Structures are given as C-alpha cells and as structure tokens.
Amino acid sequence: RLPTQKTLRDMKRNDLDAAVGKHGGYIEVASRMGLRSSFRRSRGYWACRENLLREVRSFASASLNSDEGVACPRYAELERAGRHDLKYGIEIHGGRMAVAELLGGAHGNRAEG
C-alpha cells in the first residue's frame, strides 16, 4: 500500500507528498506503482458503472494476463488480492455475469472460487 498523506507528513516527508501531488495524486501514483492507495473512495463511487468498469479493467490488466480480452475476475481472485471493494462493486452491479456483459461478454467460464 502507498503510504497516506498523513503518514508521509508525520514522517516529515513533505517532499514525497509534493512529488505524489505533482504526479497525479495518491490514487494515480499507487496505480502506476502497482500498489493500492489507502485513499477511501467517495460515497456512491461504486454505483457509477464507469468507475466499476475502469477498476475491473485495471485489475484484469494488472493481474489476469487474459489473451481473450478483459474477463470479469473471480471473487476468489479479488479476495486474494485484498480487493473486497471491487468485489462489492461487482455485486451491486448484478454480479460477475452482469458485469461480464458490460465488459462485452468476457466473463471467463471458470469455476467460481
């Protein structure tokens, strides 16, 4: 996980805080580094379909190496990666099959688990 702004400031690393800001902010820098941000998303973030699809695509491209397009990740994969937030987002949009349809039908006929 990328340290929070408060953590960096408590450590007197204002230089790193400024650098993170200059390079797009904590979420962007964490994503580029393959880390998760400690930043909490705003209320209603997962209700937005575009946010969900962007997060699923980002997760899939970073961890699934699928040659058949972006597949909706299995819940077990999300849990192993600590992405309970993304699992929640998928669930509120109707589950894996529904999100797979939003992604263009690539749900991967893999056993759940």
C-alpha positions as CSV (number, residue, x, y, z in Angstrom):
1,R,0.0,0.0,0.0
2,L,1.1,3.5,-0.8
3,P,1.5,5.5,2.5
4,T,-1.1,8.1,3.2
5,Q,-0.5,11.8,3.0
6,K,-0.8,11.9,6.8
7,T,1.8,9.2,7.2
8,L,4.3,11.0,4.9
9,R,3.7,14.3,6.7
10,D,4.1,12.7,10.1
11,M,7.4,11.3,8.9
12,K,8.4,14.9,7.8
13,R,8.5,13.7,4.1
14,N,6.7,16.7,2.6
15,D,9.0,16.2,-0.4
16,L,7.4,12.9,-1.2
17,D,3.9,14.3,-0.5
18,A,4.6,17.1,-3.0
19,A,6.0,14.6,-5.6
20,V,2.9,12.4,-5.3
21,G,0.8,15.5,-5.9
22,K,2.9,16.5,-8.9
23,H,2.5,13.1,-10.5
24,G,-1.3,12.9,-10.3
25,G,-2.2,12.2,-6.7
26,Y,-2.2,9.2,-4.4
27,I,-4.6,7.0,-6.4
28,E,-2.8,7.6,-9.7
29,V,0.7,7.1,-8.2
30,A,-0.4,3.9,-6.4
31,S,-1.9,2.6,-9.6
32,R,1.3,3.3,-11.6
33,M,3.4,1.5,-9.0
34,G,1.1,-1.5,-8.8
35,L,0.1,-0.6,-5.3
36,R,-3.2,0.1,-3.6
37,S,-3.9,3.5,-2.3
38,S,-5.0,4.0,1.2
39,F,-7.5,6.6,0.0
40,R,-11.1,5.8,0.6
41,R,-13.4,6.3,-2.3
42,S,-16.3,8.8,-2.1
43,R,-19.8,7.7,-1.2
44,G,-21.5,6.3,-4.3
45,Y,-18.3,5.6,-6.2
46,W,-19.2,2.0,-6.9
47,A,-22.7,3.0,-8.1
48,C,-21.2,4.6,-11.1
49,R,-20.8,2.0,-13.9
50,E,-17.9,3.8,-15.5
51,N,-15.9,3.6,-12.2
52,L,-16.6,-0.1,-11.9
53,L,-15.6,-0.9,-15.4
54,R,-12.4,1.2,-15.1
55,E,-11.5,-0.6,-11.9
56,V,-12.2,-4.1,-13.3
57,R,-10.2,-3.4,-16.4
58,S,-7.3,-2.1,-14.3
59,F,-7.4,-5.1,-12.1
60,A,-7.6,-7.5,-15.0
61,S,-4.8,-5.9,-16.9
62,A,-2.5,-6.0,-13.9
63,S,-3.2,-9.5,-12.7
64,L,-5.1,-11.8,-15.1
65,N,-3.0,-11.8,-18.3
66,S,-6.0,-12.8,-20.3
67,D,-5.5,-13.1,-24.1
68,E,-9.2,-13.2,-24.8
69,G,-10.0,-9.6,-23.7
70,V,-10.9,-8.4,-20.2
71,A,-12.6,-11.0,-18.2
72,C,-14.5,-10.3,-15.0
73,P,-12.3,-11.6,-12.2
74,R,-13.4,-14.4,-9.9
75,Y,-14.4,-13.4,-6.4
76,A,-11.6,-15.6,-5.0
77,E,-9.0,-13.7,-7.1
78,L,-10.4,-10.4,-5.8
79,E,-10.3,-11.7,-2.2
80,R,-6.7,-12.9,-2.6
81,A,-5.7,-9.5,-3.9
82,G,-7.5,-7.8,-1.0
83,R,-9.9,-6.1,-3.4
84,H,-13.1,-6.5,-1.3
85,D,-14.1,-3.1,-2.5
86,L,-14.1,-4.2,-6.2
87,K,-16.0,-7.4,-5.2
88,Y,-18.6,-5.2,-3.6
89,G,-18.8,-3.0,-6.8
90,I,-19.3,-6.1,-9.0
91,E,-22.0,-7.3,-6.6
92,I,-24.0,-4.1,-6.7
93,H,-24.0,-4.1,-10.5
94,G,-25.6,-7.6,-10.6
95,G,-22.6,-10.0,-10.1
96,R,-20.0,-11.4,-12.3
97,M,-22.2,-12.4,-15.2
98,A,-23.9,-9.0,-15.4
99,V,-20.5,-7.2,-15.3
100,A,-19.1,-9.5,-17.9
101,E,-21.9,-8.4,-20.2
102,L,-21.0,-4.8,-19.5
103,L,-17.4,-5.7,-20.5
104,G,-18.6,-7.2,-23.7
105,G,-19.4,-10.7,-22.7
106,A,-15.9,-11.8,-21.4
107,H,-16.7,-13.5,-18.1
108,G,-14.4,-16.5,-18.5
109,N,-16.2,-19.7,-17.9
110,R,-14.1,-20.5,-14.9
111,A,-15.4,-22.2,-11.8
112,E,-16.2,-19.7,-9.1
113,G,-14.0,-19.9,-6.1
